[in-house]
């Protein structure tokens, strides 16, 4: 019975680690998308500025 509990604890820890890694990866993806959107906005603003001149 003790082995079962230890194995269960190991699986839970592994699951928590993978969830944490997934969340960290998701955060990276979101920040990359945010960066791309920001760049697009800056480029659009620059284009509008050029057209106004």
Backbone torsions as a table, in degrees:
resi	resn	phi	psi	omega
1	UNK	NA	-39.0	179.7
2	UNK	-61.9	-40.6	178.5
3	UNK	-60.1	-41.5	180.0
4	UNK	-59.6	-45.1	-179.0
5	UNK	-64.6	-42.0	179.0
6	UNK	-64.0	-43.2	178.0
7	UNK	-63.1	-40.8	178.5
8	UNK	-60.8	-43.7	179.3
9	UNK	-62.3	-41.3	178.4
10	UNK	-61.2	-45.1	-179.5
11	UNK	-63.5	-40.2	179.6
12	UNK	-64.1	-42.8	179.0
13	UNK	-63.7	-42.1	179.0
14	UNK	-63.7	-41.2	178.7
15	UNK	-62.9	-43.7	179.8
16	UNK	-63.8	-39.7	178.7
17	UNK	-63.0	-42.4	-178.7
18	UNK	-70.0	-36.8	177.5
19	UNK	-63.8	-41.6	179.2
20	UNK	-63.3	-43.3	179.1
21	UNK	-63.3	-41.0	180.0
22	UNK	-63.7	-44.0	180.0
23	UNK	-63.0	-40.4	179.6
24	UNK	-65.1	-42.4	178.0
25	UNK	-62.5	-41.7	-179.8
26	UNK	-62.9	-40.0	179.0
27	UNK	-62.0	-41.6	178.3
28	UNK	-61.8	-45.0	-179.6
29	UNK	-61.9	-44.3	-179.8
30	UNK	-62.2	-41.8	-179.4
31	UNK	-68.5	-34.3	176.2
32	UNK	-64.5	-45.1	178.9
33	UNK	-61.5	-42.3	179.2
34	UNK	-59.9	-42.0	179.3
35	UNK	-63.1	-43.7	179.6
36	UNK	-62.1	-44.2	179.8
37	UNK	-62.2	-41.5	179.5
38	UNK	-62.9	-43.2	178.8
39	UNK	-62.4	-44.0	179.0
40	UNK	-59.7	-42.5	-179.6
41	UNK	-63.1	-43.9	179.9
42	UNK	-63.0	-42.8	179.1
43	UNK	-63.7	-41.8	179.1
44	UNK	-63.0	-42.3	179.0
45	UNK	-63.4	-41.5	-179.7
46	UNK	-64.6	-39.5	179.3
47	UNK	-63.2	-44.2	179.0
48	UNK	-63.3	-39.4	178.2
49	UNK	-62.7	-42.5	179.5
50	UNK	-63.4	-38.6	-179.7
51	UNK	-69.5	-31.5	-178.5
52	UNK	-73.9	-27.3	-176.3
53	UNK	-71.3	NA	NA
